[in-house]
Amino acid sequence: KKFAAATFHRPMDDPASIYVANLHPRLCSELLLAVFRLAGPATSAKALADRTSGTPLGFGFVEYPSRKHAARAIEKFNGQPVFGLPLRVEWAQLGSALAGRLPAGAGAAAALGSATGAAPDDLTTHYCLFIGNVSQEVDDAMLAEPFTRFGTSCSSAKVAMDAETGRPGGYGFVTYREKAD
C-alpha cells in the first residue's frame, strides 16, 4: 500500500529532508542512512528515540543534498517494507528538526501563525517537540494552546494529518524559538 506524499515548491537543487515513519525498532540511524543511500547520496539520517528510555519512536528524518535526490527516495521507499513494516516516506515540512536537530533543510511543523492568523516564522532554526497520543478532536490551535504557557517563544503547532483520510493522525509537533522554553 502506497501512502500519499505532500509536495512543496522549492528549487530542485536545494538541500531537502524527508520524514520517514513506521520504522521497525531495529532500524537505527546508521542503518536508516544505509537503506536510504540505496536511492541516492543521503548526507545524514536520524531515527528518533525517547531521550529517557532510549525506546525507538518509530520515525526519523533523512537529509539529501537536493530535492531531486529526496524525491527519488520518496518514490522508491514510500510503502516499501523494511523489516516487514511498510515505510511512510514524505517531505519533511519546515521546523521538524526536533530537539536532536538535523542540518538546515530538515523540518515538520507548520507555523503557529497558520492557527492564529499571524504571519509564520522561519522555523528552520527552532526547537521542535514530537507530541504523541493526540486526540482525534484536537486541531492545530487546540494543540498550541497549552504549550504557549511554557515560555514566550512557542512558534508552531501542527497536528499531523493522515494523507489518505484527511483525519488527524494521532500526533503532532510543537516548536519553540528558544531551547530553554
Disulfide bonds with the S-S distance in Angstrom:
none
